[in-house]
Amino acid sequence: MLKYLSLIFLFLLINVDFAYCADRDSSESGALVIASGKKSPSNETSLADNWLAIDKVQHFSYSCLISLGCQYVLVNKFNNSETNSLPLSSGLSFSAGLLKELNDNRGEKGHFSIKDMVANAAGIIVAAIIILQG
């Protein structure tokens, strides 16, 4: 069942249609947005941080995959137990997401996104559920 859900998720992720927003008047020229035919208002000072955005799907996916990958390496290559490796793999994935957000915050127009961190945490929780089911 999980295999089929993963395939559907990857299919949907691959088939998302993107458009390159090259509007010079927008606040963030060169931003990647989901193609909808709408342009962001030119008087907007920052990009909207929507809950339903491809960015959140990417944060969720990467956090889940980093956690699962670290778990695999810790268990199969370093001969750790599943339960001892879970906190470390989850912590490494969370740290990667946190460092990414801190790096975004350093940018000229960047900001630390709590919504991105929630998506990261959701990915880590799903990875933990997958690990504990096995």
Buried (B, 14 or more C-beta within 10 A) or exposed (E): EEEEEEEEBEEEEEEEEEEEBEBEEBBBEEBEBBEEEEEBEEEEEEBEEEEEBBBBBBBBBBBBEBBBBBBEBBBEEEEBEEEEBBEBBBEBBBEBBBEBBEEBEEEEEBEEBEBBBBBBBBBBBBBBEBBEEE
